[in-house]
Amino acid sequence: MNPDPLPPNVLDSLGQPPHASGESLFLQRIFAELERELGDRFHEFTFVLHRWKFGERDERPISLDPGGLKRILILICDEKGLFPLQRFPGYERVFRAYGKPSPGDSWHPFPIGYFAAAGTEDPVPFERRTHTVFFSGYLNRNRIDLYKQFNRLFWLLRRNLPNQHLRELARRFVEKFCRKREFSGQIPGSIIQFTEWFGKGYPPEEYARILANTQIAICPPGFVSHETIRHWEAMRMGCVIISAPLPAIPFYEGSPIIQLEDWSELRPLLDRLLADPAELLQRHLAMREWWENVASEPAIARYMAGIIQRGRESSRHSAGTGAQGRADSA
């Protein structure tokens, strides 16, 4: 059963209820759990959920003042980190999806989450899953190194290309001279395909059903960020995840996600994992435990509540200790 809509103290940057989006179910569940964690204190805050839009830049006016009680900003969709947080200091705490805070930053990581279809599909018991390896997605420049592992082209080295310009050049060559996109069955039991454009693969419900029945999910970078929604969908399903390196933030650091520096390591890794069902099962169990304890909605709510409550304690301390207290809590 889906949870109730977002609470009335969760607003967009104009003070209105946030518009529905692909991640709405995940956000509803997060705030339902956060309300349970904070109890009556939850309603002391206004949670401002701001969805960064393409074209929103420092030089353009940005409205981000909905009024309300003590405010907590939650910024999503800003994959490039372009939103000028320094222009909006009047927030008790700031949570931000994508990226890793640099020294001196005052914001905290926020999960990317999953789309609704993956949030309502039940995972198949691991020992009954029929798909060994799954990837379906657009062949962008950051996935050309993955593509090469399934289609050996004499003019493309199998190791990672060193920069985005070479990757984009290689992608264009593939697009023009090599139409092969389907590699399902190249590994027994696998579904592996590269699509021509965004949203041209499986419908969301079918994608979620396949993922729920998958042992190993390949999660390459998106067009901008190494973090993608498919990581969160695969974590929820308890898949063994193979990914490019992810930022060292609480949701990934120390996780069972296998992070490859070079995609040329992929095929030997897949061969080894699929030849050892016991290891594969242990990695699945580790992923389930990680999801429950670190990445699930209740775990995220506990993480957020801890940060929010530390903010309250710091404010009380600074009020009693003067300027030094204010500096320490900044």
C-alpha positions in Angstrom: 0.0 0.0 0.0 1.3 3.5 -0.9 1.7 5.9 2.0 -0.3 9.1 2.3 0.7 12.2 0.3 3.5 14.4 1.6 2.8 16.1 4.9 1.5 19.7 4.8 4.8 21.1 6.1 6.7 19.7 3.1 6.6 22.4 0.4 8.2 23.4 -2.8 10.3 26.6 -3.1 7.1 28.7 -3.7 5.3 27.4 -0.7 3.1 25.0 -2.6 2.7 21.2 -2.3 5.5 19.6 -4.4 4.4 18.4 -7.8 4.3 14.6 -8.3 7.5 13.1 -9.9 9.1 9.8 -10.5 10.6 9.8 -7.0 7.4 10.9 -5.3 6.7 7.4 -3.7 10.3 7.3 -2.3 9.9 10.8 -0.9 6.5 10.0 0.6 8.0 7.1 2.4 11.0 9.1 3.6 8.9 11.8 5.2 6.4 9.3 6.7 9.4 7.6 8.4 11.0 11.0 9.4 7.7 12.1 11.0 7.8 8.9 13.1 11.4 9.5 14.0 10.9 13.1 15.1 7.4 12.8 16.6 5.8 16.1 17.4 9.1 17.9 16.6 8.6 17.1 12.9 5.9 19.8 12.7 8.3 22.4 14.1 10.0 22.6 10.7 9.1 23.5 7.1 10.8 21.1 4.7 11.5 22.9 1.4 11.8 20.4 -1.4 13.5 22.2 -4.4 13.8 20.4 -7.7 16.7 22.0 -9.7 15.7 22.7 -13.3 17.8 22.7 -16.4 18.7 26.3 -17.2 18.5 27.4 -13.6 21.8 29.3 -13.1 23.4 31.7 -10.7 22.7 34.6 -13.0 18.9 33.9 -13.2 16.5 34.8 -10.4 15.7 31.8 -8.1 12.8 32.0 -5.7 13.5 30.0 -2.6 11.6 31.7 0.2 8.3 29.9 1.0 8.1 31.3 4.5 7.0 29.0 7.3 8.7 27.7 10.4 12.3 26.8 10.9 13.3 25.6 7.4 15.2 22.6 6.1 16.2 22.6 2.5 16.2 19.4 0.4 17.7 19.9 -3.0 17.2 17.2 -5.7 18.1 16.7 -9.4 21.1 19.0 -9.3 23.5 16.5 -10.8 26.1 19.1 -11.8 26.1 20.9 -8.4 25.2 24.3 -10.0 22.6 25.5 -7.5 24.1 28.5 -5.6 23.5 27.3 -2.0 25.6 30.2 -0.6 22.8 32.6 -1.6 20.3 31.0 0.7 21.8 30.9 4.2 18.5 31.0 6.2 18.1 27.2 6.5 18.8 25.2 9.7 20.0 22.2 7.6 20.6 21.6 3.9 20.4 18.1 2.3 21.4 17.7 -1.3 21.3 14.8 -3.7 24.3 14.0 -5.9 27.9 14.6 -5.1 30.1 14.7 -2.0 30.5 17.7 0.3 33.9 19.4 0.2 35.7 20.6 3.3 33.8 23.6 4.6 30.5 22.8 3.0 27.5 22.9 5.3 25.2 20.5 3.4 24.5 16.8 3.9 24.1 14.1 1.3 20.5 13.1 0.4 19.5 9.9 -1.4 18.5 9.9 -5.1 15.9 7.2 -4.5 13.9 5.1 -6.9 11.0 5.4 -9.3 7.5 4.2 -8.2 7.5 1.0 -10.3 10.6 -0.2 -8.6 9.2 0.8 -5.2 6.1 -1.4 -5.5 7.6 -4.5 -7.1 8.5 -7.3 -4.7 12.0 -8.8 -5.1 12.0 -12.5 -6.2 13.8 -14.8 -3.8 17.4 -14.8 -4.9 17.8 -18.5 -5.4 14.8 -18.4 -7.8 15.9 -15.5 -9.9 16.2 -16.3 -13.6 18.2 -13.4 -15.0 21.9 -13.6 -14.2 23.0 -10.1 -15.4 20.9 -7.1 -16.4 21.5 -3.7 -18.0 19.3 -1.7 -20.2 20.0 2.0 -20.9 21.0 4.7 -23.3 24.5 4.5 -24.8 25.8 7.9 -23.6 29.4 8.8 -23.6 29.9 7.6 -20.1 28.8 4.1 -21.0 30.9 3.6 -24.1 33.6 1.9 -22.0 30.9 -0.6 -20.8 29.7 -1.1 -24.3 33.2 -2.1 -25.5 33.1 -5.1 -23.1 30.3 -6.7 -25.1 31.3 -5.6 -28.6 35.0 -5.9 -29.3 35.9 -3.4 -32.0 39.4 -3.4 -33.3 39.6 0.4 -33.3 38.5 0.7 -29.7 40.8 -0.2 -26.8 39.0 -2.3 -24.2 40.3 -0.2 -21.3 38.6 3.0 -20.2 39.1 6.0 -22.4 40.9 8.8 -20.5 38.5 11.7 -20.9 34.9 12.6 -21.9 36.0 14.0 -25.3 37.4 10.7 -26.4 34.4 8.9 -25.0 32.0 11.1 -26.9 34.0 10.7 -30.1 34.0 6.9 -29.7 30.3 6.9 -29.0 29.6 8.9 -32.2 31.7 6.4 -34.2 29.7 3.5 -32.7 26.5 5.3 -33.4 27.4 5.9 -37.0 29.2 2.7 -38.0 28.0 0.0 -35.5 24.3 -0.4 -34.9 24.6 -3.5 -32.7 23.0 -2.7 -29.3 21.6 -6.1 -28.1 23.9 -8.5 -26.3 21.4 -10.5 -24.3 22.5 -14.1 -23.9 26.1 -13.3 -24.6 26.4 -14.3 -20.9 23.9 -17.1 -20.2 20.7 -15.9 -18.7 21.6 -12.2 -19.2 19.6 -9.2 -20.5 22.0 -6.6 -21.8 21.0 -3.9 -24.2 21.9 -0.3 -25.1 19.2 1.9 -26.3 19.2 4.7 -28.9 18.0 7.4 -26.5 16.6 8.2 -23.0 13.4 6.3 -22.1 13.6 4.0 -25.2 14.1 0.8 -23.2 11.6 -1.2 -21.2 8.5 0.5 -19.7 9.0 1.2 -16.0 6.8 -1.7 -14.8 8.6 -4.2 -17.0 12.0 -2.8 -16.0 11.1 -3.2 -12.4 9.9 -6.8 -12.9 13.2 -7.8 -14.6 15.3 -6.1 -12.0 13.4 -7.8 -9.2 14.3 -11.1 -10.9 18.0 -10.3 -11.5 21.1 -11.5 -9.7 23.7 -9.0 -10.9 22.8 -5.4 -11.9 25.3 -3.4 -13.9 24.9 0.3 -12.9 27.2 2.5 -15.1 27.3 6.3 -14.9 24.5 8.5 -16.2 25.1 11.3 -18.6 26.5 13.5 -15.8 26.9 11.6 -12.5 28.1 8.2 -11.5 25.2 8.1 -9.1 21.9 7.0 -10.7 18.4 6.0 -9.7 19.3 2.4 -11.0 21.7 2.1 -8.0 18.8 2.7 -5.6 16.4 0.4 -7.5 19.0 -2.4 -7.5 19.8 -1.9 -3.8 16.1 -2.2 -2.9 15.9 -5.4 -5.0 19.0 -6.9 -3.3 20.9 -7.3 -6.5 24.6 -7.7 -6.6 25.6 -4.3 -8.0 28.6 -3.5 -10.2 29.3 0.2 -10.6 31.8 2.8 -11.5 33.4 4.5 -8.5 30.8 6.3 -6.3 31.4 9.3 -4.0 32.5 8.5 -0.4 29.2 9.4 1.3 27.3 7.4 3.9 25.0 5.7 1.3 27.9 4.0 -0.6 31.1 4.1 1.5 31.7 0.6 2.9 28.7 -0.8 1.0 28.7 -4.2 -0.8 28.5 -2.4 -4.2 31.4 -3.6 -6.4 33.1 -0.4 -7.8 35.3 -0.8 -10.8 37.9 1.7 -11.8 38.1 0.2 -15.3 35.3 -1.5 -17.1 37.8 -3.9 -18.7 37.6 -5.8 -15.4 33.9 -6.5 -15.9 33.9 -9.7 -17.9 36.4 -11.6 -15.7 34.5 -10.5 -12.6 31.2 -11.7 -14.0 32.7 -15.0 -14.9 34.0 -15.5 -11.4 30.8 -14.4 -9.7 28.6 -16.6 -11.8 30.9 -19.6 -11.3 30.5 -19.2 -7.5 26.8 -19.3 -6.4 27.8 -19.3 -2.7 29.7 -16.0 -3.1 26.9 -14.5 -5.2 24.4 -15.4 -2.4 26.6 -13.9 0.3 26.9 -10.7 -1.7 23.1 -10.6 -2.1 22.6 -11.0 1.7 25.1 -8.3 2.3 23.2 -6.0 0.0 19.9 -6.8 1.7 21.5 -6.0 5.1 23.0 -2.7 3.7 19.6 -1.7 2.3 17.8 -2.3 5.6 20.5 -0.7 7.8 21.7 2.2 5.6 19.7 2.9 2.5 16.1 2.0 3.2 13.5 4.7 4.0 13.6 4.0 7.8 17.4 4.1 7.7 17.4 7.4 5.8 14.9 8.9 8.2 17.1 7.9 11.2 20.1 9.5 9.4 18.2 12.8 8.7 16.7 12.9 12.2 20.2 12.6 13.7 21.4 15.5 11.7 18.4 17.7 12.4 18.5 17.0 16.1 22.3 17.8 16.2 21.3 21.1 14.6 18.9 21.8 17.5 21.5 20.9 20.1 24.1 23.1 18.4 21.7 26.0 18.4 21.0 25.7 22.1 24.7 25.4 22.8 25.5 28.5 20.7 22.9 30.6 22.5 24.6 29.8 25.8 28.2 30.2 24.8 28.3 33.3 22.7 30.3 33.9 19.6 32.6 30.9 20.1 29.6 28.6 20.3 28.2 30.1 17.1 31.5 29.4 15.3 31.7 25.8 16.6 28.2 25.0 15.3 28.6 26.6 11.9 
